[in-house]
Amino acid sequence: MQFKFDRSEIVKFKDVLIYYSLIYLMLGGVISVIGDRINQMASIALITHYEPGSGFSQGKLLGILALPVLIFGPFVGTLVDRWNRKWVLILSDFIRAVFVGLIPLFQLIFPGLTSLFVIIFIVYFVNIFFGPARSAIIPDIVKTQHLITANTFIAGTALVSTIFGFTIGGLIVERVGYTTGFYIDSLTFILSGVIMLKMKPLPNMNFSPRVENRFLLPSLKELKNETKEGLNYLLRNKKSIWAIGTTLLLILIAGFAYPNGIILAQELSGTVAQGFGFLIGALSAGMVISVILIGKYGNLFSKHSIVGVCFFIVSISAIGLAKAGSFNHAMLWIFLAGITSAPLSVIPETLLQIVVPKEKRGRLFAWRNILVNLILAITALTAGKLGDIFSHRAVLFSISIFTVISATIVYISGRKVLADETN
């Protein structure tokens, strides 16, 4: 592991608090994340109501979430690279607020999972614009030397929100039902959009990346060519490939763990949604610790070393979780996984923001999101079905073997690809 102690490389979180637009982006994210986690608890409870005890049914939700990205994702990045990214974020929040608020009404008119999945599909169609715009806008509001700290600041506050959201979401669903959860999520989207209205770019920067003679809506030929251009850049840039590949390995692990983790939490806790909420809360608590450490000391170590070690520790956590004999034991193992999970998303995100030109960021993050959702959908459905056929614990145990292989691949390839990186 490469190490160099230089106090000038240590960045404090107070150093990024001078960026007020980053704070507004963070506050909007905190509020909407809390609402989303409450929404997720409500969705889990609703699915359990119709199809109890099925990991495959829980996995189907992730499959639905992935469909908009897989169908429309290739072209979204091209549009985001033409539009004002601030307004993409704000309008995405307002539109999602409307449709999430309609879920309870649709359940009254068309009871069952079909109506839930239809609305979720629409919400996540809008979401595919939000994700690339958020990732692409951060370099416009934060200086390059503060990017890794800014990303960990955003991630850390989002994780605290996740802890609170899952915990309170489980309690709300257990006590008053899913309807209230959907309404709360709708309100959080509205508040998030209002807060982000205050964002402003750095001097000499702007939120609109389109160049001269480009219209807001491209022709079909331009759409095709610019989308292809983004994919070609991804395939030819080794650092982008390494960053996205690392993210996909993490998503593959998460996809296998998600549906089987839900069933394990239900078995160990004896609750429908509250136990899983606490389990995710423990995961997020561990991630908060890691983002604080990586945000302050991340520049002291090589990126590939940090990622490789974190993958190894996640594999140990997967074994412990599969063997957990009580809910408290499961909480401890998932907490350990959380401590080493955050760098696996923060470091690739930061690397992409640094190496990808501004005018291509939207397309690169869109292609990244396409691959993420494709992997997540396939693994969640496959893992849920395998858990139903064999054992949910056996699937969780298999994650550890795959993670060890992933750690080795990431470390060896990272040494070559990031050889010119100082950290």
C-alpha positions as CSV (number, residue, x, y, z in Angstrom):
1,M,0.0,0.0,0.0
2,Q,1.4,3.4,-1.0
3,F,1.7,5.8,1.9
4,K,3.1,9.3,2.2
5,F,2.5,11.4,5.3
6,D,2.1,15.0,4.2
7,R,-0.2,17.2,6.2
8,S,-0.9,19.4,3.2
9,E,-2.7,16.4,1.7
10,I,-5.1,16.2,4.7
11,V,-8.3,17.9,3.9
12,K,-10.7,18.9,6.7
13,F,-14.5,18.9,6.2
14,K,-14.6,22.5,7.2
15,D,-12.6,23.3,4.0
16,V,-15.7,22.4,1.8
17,L,-18.2,24.3,4.0
18,I,-17.2,27.5,2.1
19,Y,-19.1,26.1,-0.9
20,Y,-22.6,27.2,-0.2
21,S,-24.0,25.5,-3.3
22,L,-22.6,22.2,-2.1
23,I,-24.4,22.8,1.2
24,Y,-27.7,23.4,-0.6
25,L,-27.1,20.3,-2.7
26,M,-26.4,18.3,0.5
27,L,-29.5,19.6,2.3
28,G,-31.7,18.8,-0.7
29,G,-30.2,15.3,-0.8
30,V,-30.6,14.8,3.0
31,I,-34.3,15.6,2.9
32,S,-35.1,13.5,-0.2
33,V,-33.0,10.5,1.0
34,I,-35.0,10.4,4.3
35,G,-38.2,10.4,2.2
36,D,-36.9,7.7,-0.2
37,R,-35.9,5.4,2.6
38,I,-39.4,5.7,4.1
39,N,-40.8,5.0,0.6
40,Q,-38.6,1.9,0.4
41,M,-39.9,0.6,3.7
42,A,-43.4,1.2,2.5
43,S,-42.8,-0.6,-0.7
44,I,-41.2,-3.6,1.1
45,A,-44.2,-3.8,3.4
46,L,-46.6,-3.6,0.4
47,I,-44.8,-6.4,-1.5
48,T,-44.7,-8.5,1.6
49,H,-48.5,-8.0,2.1
50,Y,-49.2,-9.4,-1.4
51,E,-46.4,-12.0,-1.6
52,P,-45.0,-12.7,1.9
53,G,-41.7,-14.6,2.4
54,S,-40.5,-14.3,-1.2
55,G,-37.0,-13.0,-2.0
56,F,-37.8,-13.2,-5.7
57,S,-40.8,-10.8,-5.2
58,Q,-38.5,-8.3,-3.3
59,G,-36.0,-8.7,-6.1
60,K,-38.7,-7.8,-8.7
61,L,-38.8,-4.3,-7.3
62,L,-35.2,-3.7,-8.2
63,G,-35.9,-5.1,-11.6
64,I,-38.6,-2.5,-12.1
65,L,-36.3,0.2,-10.9
66,A,-33.7,-0.7,-13.5
67,L,-36.0,-0.8,-16.5
68,P,-36.2,3.0,-17.2
69,V,-32.4,3.2,-17.2
70,L,-32.0,0.2,-19.5
71,I,-34.6,1.5,-22.0
72,F,-33.9,5.2,-22.0
73,G,-30.5,5.5,-20.3
74,P,-28.3,5.6,-23.3
75,F,-29.8,8.9,-24.5
76,V,-30.3,10.6,-21.1
77,G,-26.7,11.6,-20.7
78,T,-26.7,13.3,-24.1
79,L,-29.6,15.5,-23.0
80,V,-28.1,16.2,-19.6
81,D,-24.9,17.4,-21.4
82,R,-27.1,20.0,-23.2
83,W,-29.4,21.2,-20.4
84,N,-28.9,23.4,-17.4
85,R,-28.0,20.7,-14.7
86,K,-29.4,22.8,-11.8
87,W,-32.9,22.8,-13.4
88,V,-32.6,19.2,-14.3
89,L,-32.3,18.5,-10.6
90,I,-35.0,20.8,-9.5
91,L,-37.6,19.7,-12.1
92,S,-36.8,16.1,-11.5
93,D,-37.7,16.5,-7.8
94,F,-41.0,18.3,-8.5
95,I,-42.1,15.7,-11.0
96,R,-41.2,12.8,-8.7
97,A,-43.2,14.5,-5.9
98,V,-46.3,14.4,-8.0
99,F,-46.1,10.7,-9.0
100,V,-45.0,9.4,-5.6
101,G,-48.0,11.1,-4.1
102,L,-50.2,9.3,-6.5
103,I,-49.2,5.8,-5.3
104,P,-51.8,5.5,-2.4
105,L,-54.6,6.7,-4.8
106,F,-53.6,4.1,-7.4
107,Q,-53.7,1.4,-4.7
108,L,-57.3,2.4,-3.9
109,I,-58.3,2.2,-7.6
110,F,-56.1,-0.6,-8.7
111,P,-55.0,-2.6,-5.7
112,G,-52.0,-4.9,-6.1
113,L,-48.4,-4.7,-7.1
114,T,-49.0,-3.8,-10.7
115,S,-50.1,-0.3,-9.9
116,L,-47.1,0.2,-7.6
117,F,-44.7,-1.0,-10.2
118,V,-46.2,1.3,-12.9
119,I,-45.8,4.4,-10.7
120,I,-42.3,3.3,-9.6
121,F,-41.3,2.9,-13.3
122,I,-42.4,6.5,-14.0
123,V,-40.6,7.9,-10.9
124,Y,-37.4,6.2,-11.9
125,F,-37.7,7.3,-15.5
126,V,-37.4,10.8,-14.1
127,N,-34.7,9.7,-11.7
128,I,-32.4,8.7,-14.6
129,F,-32.1,12.4,-15.4
130,F,-31.4,13.4,-11.8
131,G,-28.5,11.0,-11.1
132,P,-26.1,12.0,-13.9
133,A,-26.9,15.7,-13.4
134,R,-26.1,15.5,-9.7
135,S,-22.8,13.7,-10.2
136,A,-21.9,16.1,-13.1
137,I,-22.7,19.3,-11.3
138,I,-20.4,18.8,-8.3
139,P,-17.2,19.9,-10.2
140,D,-19.0,23.1,-11.1
141,I,-19.5,24.1,-7.4
142,V,-16.4,22.7,-5.8
143,K,-12.7,23.1,-6.7
144,T,-10.8,20.0,-8.0
145,Q,-8.5,19.7,-4.9
146,H,-11.6,19.4,-2.7
147,L,-13.6,16.9,-4.8
148,I,-12.9,13.8,-2.8
149,T,-13.8,15.6,0.5
150,A,-16.9,17.1,-1.1
151,N,-18.0,13.7,-2.4
152,T,-17.5,12.1,1.0
153,F,-19.3,15.1,2.6
154,I,-22.3,14.4,0.4
155,A,-22.1,10.7,0.9
156,G,-21.7,11.0,4.7
157,T,-24.7,13.3,5.1
158,A,-26.7,11.0,2.8
159,L,-25.8,8.0,5.0
160,V,-26.8,9.7,8.2
161,S,-30.1,10.5,6.4
162,T,-30.3,6.8,5.4
163,I,-29.9,5.7,9.0
164,F,-32.7,8.0,10.1
165,G,-34.9,7.3,7.1
166,F,-34.7,3.5,7.4
167,T,-35.2,3.6,11.1
168,I,-38.2,6.0,11.2
169,G,-39.5,4.4,8.0
170,G,-39.7,1.0,9.5
171,L,-41.4,2.4,12.6
172,I,-43.9,4.4,10.5
173,V,-44.8,1.4,8.3
174,E,-45.2,-1.0,11.3
175,R,-47.4,1.5,13.1
176,V,-49.5,3.5,10.6
177,G,-49.0,1.7,7.3
178,Y,-47.4,2.4,3.9
179,T,-49.7,5.2,2.8
180,T,-48.2,7.8,5.1
181,G,-44.8,6.8,4.0
182,F,-45.5,7.6,0.3
183,Y,-47.0,11.0,1.2
184,I,-44.0,11.9,3.3
185,D,-41.7,11.0,0.4
186,S,-43.7,13.3,-1.9
187,L,-43.3,16.2,0.4
188,T,-39.5,15.7,0.7
189,F,-39.1,15.9,-3.0
190,I,-40.8,19.3,-3.1
191,L,-38.7,20.7,-0.2
192,S,-35.5,19.3,-1.8
193,G,-36.3,21.1,-5.1
194,V,-37.0,24.4,-3.4
195,I,-33.7,24.3,-1.5
196,M,-31.6,23.6,-4.6
197,L,-33.0,26.8,-6.2
198,K,-30.3,28.6,-4.3
199,M,-27.4,26.9,-5.9
200,K,-24.8,29.0,-7.9
201,P,-21.7,27.8,-9.9
202,L,-18.1,28.8,-9.1
203,P,-16.7,31.9,-10.8
204,N,-16.0,31.2,-14.4
205,M,-18.2,28.1,-14.3
206,N,-21.8,27.5,-15.3
207,F,-24.4,24.8,-15.0
208,S,-25.2,24.7,-18.7
209,P,-22.5,22.6,-20.5
210,R,-23.9,22.9,-24.0
211,V,-21.7,24.5,-26.6
212,E,-22.5,27.0,-29.3
213,N,-24.9,26.0,-32.0
214,R,-26.3,23.1,-29.9
215,F,-30.1,23.2,-29.4
216,L,-31.7,22.0,-26.2
217,L,-33.2,19.1,-28.1
218,P,-30.9,17.4,-30.6
219,S,-31.9,15.8,-33.8
220,L,-32.1,12.0,-33.9
221,K,-28.8,11.9,-35.7
222,E,-27.1,14.2,-33.2
223,L,-28.6,12.2,-30.3
224,K,-27.2,9.0,-31.8
225,N,-23.8,10.4,-32.5
226,E,-23.4,12.1,-29.2
227,T,-24.6,9.1,-27.3
228,K,-22.1,6.9,-29.2
229,E,-19.3,9.5,-28.5
230,G,-19.9,9.1,-24.8
231,L,-19.7,5.3,-25.0
232,N,-16.5,5.4,-27.1
233,Y,-14.9,7.7,-24.6
234,L,-15.7,5.3,-21.8
235,L,-14.4,2.3,-23.7
236,R,-11.1,4.0,-24.6
237,N,-10.3,5.6,-21.2
238,K,-8.6,3.1,-18.9
239,K,-9.2,5.1,-15.8
240,S,-12.9,5.4,-16.6
241,I,-13.1,1.7,-17.2
242,W,-11.4,0.9,-13.8
243,A,-13.7,3.3,-11.9
244,I,-16.9,2.1,-13.4
245,G,-15.7,-1.6,-13.2
246,T,-15.1,-1.1,-9.5
247,T,-18.5,0.4,-9.0
248,L,-20.1,-2.5,-10.9
249,L,-18.4,-5.1,-8.7
250,L,-19.8,-3.3,-5.6
251,I,-23.3,-3.3,-7.2
252,L,-23.0,-7.0,-8.0
253,I,-22.4,-7.7,-4.4
254,A,-25.2,-5.5,-3.3
255,G,-27.6,-7.0,-5.7
256,F,-27.0,-10.5,-4.3
257,A,-27.3,-9.3,-0.7
258,Y,-30.4,-7.1,-1.0
259,P,-33.3,-9.6,-1.5
260,N,-31.7,-12.3,0.7
261,G,-30.9,-9.7,3.4
262,I,-34.5,-8.7,3.6
263,I,-35.6,-12.2,4.2
264,L,-32.8,-12.8,6.7
265,A,-33.8,-9.6,8.6
266,Q,-37.4,-10.7,8.7
267,E,-36.5,-14.1,10.0
268,L,-34.2,-12.8,12.7
269,S,-36.2,-9.8,13.9
270,G,-39.7,-11.2,13.4
271,T,-40.9,-8.0,11.7
272,V,-41.9,-7.1,8.2
273,A,-39.9,-3.9,7.6
274,Q,-38.6,-2.6,10.9
275,G,-35.8,-5.2,11.2
276,F,-34.5,-4.6,7.7
277,G,-34.6,-0.8,8.4
278,F,-32.4,-1.3,11.5
279,L,-30.1,-3.5,9.5
280,I,-29.6,-0.9,6.8
281,G,-29.2,1.7,9.5
282,A,-26.3,-0.3,11.0
283,L,-24.8,-0.5,7.5
284,S,-25.1,3.2,7.0
285,A,-23.7,4.0,10.4
286,G,-20.5,2.1,9.5
287,M,-20.4,4.0,6.2
288,V,-20.6,7.3,8.0
289,I,-17.4,6.4,9.9
290,S,-15.6,5.4,6.7
291,V,-16.6,8.6,4.8
292,I,-15.2,10.7,7.6
293,L,-11.9,8.8,7.5
294,I,-11.7,8.7,3.7
295,G,-12.6,12.3,3.3
296,K,-9.8,13.4,5.7
297,Y,-7.1,10.9,5.0
298,G,-8.0,9.5,1.6
299,N,-5.2,11.4,-0.2
300,L,-2.6,9.7,1.9
301,F,-3.1,6.3,0.2
302,S,-3.3,5.0,-3.3
303,K,-6.9,4.6,-4.6
304,H,-6.4,1.0,-5.7
305,S,-5.0,0.0,-2.3
306,I,-7.9,1.5,-0.4
307,V,-10.5,-0.2,-2.7
308,G,-8.7,-3.6,-2.6
309,V,-8.5,-3.7,1.2
310,C,-12.1,-2.6,1.6
311,F,-13.3,-5.4,-0.7
312,F,-11.4,-8.0,1.4
313,I,-13.1,-6.8,4.6
314,V,-16.5,-6.8,3.0
315,S,-15.9,-10.5,2.2
316,I,-15.3,-11.3,5.8
317,S,-18.5,-9.4,6.8
318,A,-20.5,-11.5,4.3
319,I,-19.4,-14.7,5.9
320,G,-20.3,-13.4,9.4
321,L,-23.8,-12.2,8.1
322,A,-24.5,-15.6,6.6
323,K,-23.6,-17.3,9.8
324,A,-25.4,-14.8,12.2
325,G,-27.4,-16.6,14.8
326,S,-29.2,-13.5,16.1
327,F,-30.3,-10.2,14.9
328,N,-27.7,-8.4,17.0
329,H,-25.0,-10.5,15.5
330,A,-26.3,-9.6,12.0
331,M,-26.2,-5.9,13.0
332,L,-22.5,-6.1,14.0
333,W,-21.5,-7.8,10.8
334,I,-23.4,-5.4,8.6
335,F,-21.9,-2.5,10.5
336,L,-18.4,-3.8,9.7
337,A,-19.4,-4.1,6.0
338,G,-20.6,-0.5,6.2
339,I,-17.2,0.8,7.5
340,T,-15.5,-0.5,4.4
341,S,-18.2,0.0,1.8
342,A,-18.3,3.8,1.4
343,P,-14.8,4.1,-0.2
344,L,-15.9,1.6,-2.9
345,S,-18.4,4.2,-4.2
346,V,-16.7,7.5,-3.3
347,I,-13.3,6.8,-4.9
348,P,-14.6,5.7,-8.3
349,E,-17.1,8.7,-8.3
350,T,-14.3,11.2,-7.6
351,L,-12.0,9.6,-10.2
352,L,-14.6,10.0,-12.9
353,Q,-15.3,13.6,-12.0
354,I,-11.6,14.4,-12.4
355,V,-10.7,12.5,-15.6
356,V,-13.9,13.1,-17.6
357,P,-14.2,16.4,-19.5
358,K,-17.2,18.6,-18.4
359,E,-19.0,18.3,-21.8
360,K,-19.0,14.5,-21.5
361,R,-19.7,14.0,-17.8
362,G,-23.5,13.6,-18.2
363,R,-23.0,10.9,-20.8
364,L,-20.4,9.0,-18.8
365,F,-22.4,9.0,-15.6
366,A,-25.5,8.0,-17.6
367,W,-23.7,5.0,-19.1
368,R,-22.4,4.2,-15.6
369,N,-25.9,4.2,-14.3
370,I,-27.1,2.0,-17.1
371,L,-24.6,-0.6,-16.3
372,V,-25.2,-0.3,-12.6
373,N,-29.0,-0.9,-13.0
374,L,-28.5,-3.7,-15.4
375,I,-26.2,-5.5,-13.0
376,L,-28.4,-4.7,-10.1
377,A,-31.6,-6.0,-11.8
378,I,-30.1,-9.2,-13.0
379,T,-28.3,-10.1,-9.7
380,A,-31.3,-9.1,-7.5
381,L,-33.7,-11.3,-9.4
382,T,-31.2,-14.2,-9.7
383,A,-30.1,-14.0,-6.1
384,G,-33.7,-13.8,-4.8
385,K,-34.7,-16.8,-6.8
386,L,-31.6,-18.8,-5.7
387,G,-32.4,-17.9,-2.1
388,D,-35.9,-19.2,-2.5
389,I,-34.7,-22.5,-4.1
390,F,-31.7,-23.1,-1.9
391,S,-31.0,-20.9,1.1
392,H,-30.8,-17.2,1.7
393,R,-27.9,-17.7,3.9
394,A,-26.1,-19.8,1.3
395,V,-26.4,-17.0,-1.2
396,L,-25.0,-14.5,1.3
397,F,-22.1,-16.8,2.0
398,S,-21.3,-17.1,-1.7
399,I,-20.8,-13.3,-1.8
400,S,-17.7,-13.7,0.3
401,I,-16.0,-15.8,-2.3
402,F,-16.8,-13.5,-5.1
403,T,-15.7,-10.5,-3.1
404,V,-12.2,-11.9,-2.5
405,I,-11.8,-12.4,-6.2
406,S,-13.0,-8.9,-6.8
407,A,-10.5,-7.5,-4.4
408,T,-7.6,-9.2,-6.2
409,I,-8.7,-8.0,-9.6
410,V,-9.3,-4.4,-8.5
411,Y,-6.0,-4.1,-6.7
412,I,-3.8,-5.6,-9.5
413,S,-5.6,-3.7,-12.3
414,G,-5.5,-0.5,-10.3
415,R,-1.8,-0.6,-9.9
416,K,-1.4,-0.5,-13.7
417,V,-4.1,1.8,-14.7
418,L,-3.5,4.4,-11.9
419,A,0.3,4.2,-12.0
420,D,0.5,8.0,-12.7
421,E,-1.8,8.9,-9.9
422,T,-0.2,10.5,-6.9
423,N,-2.9,9.0,-4.6
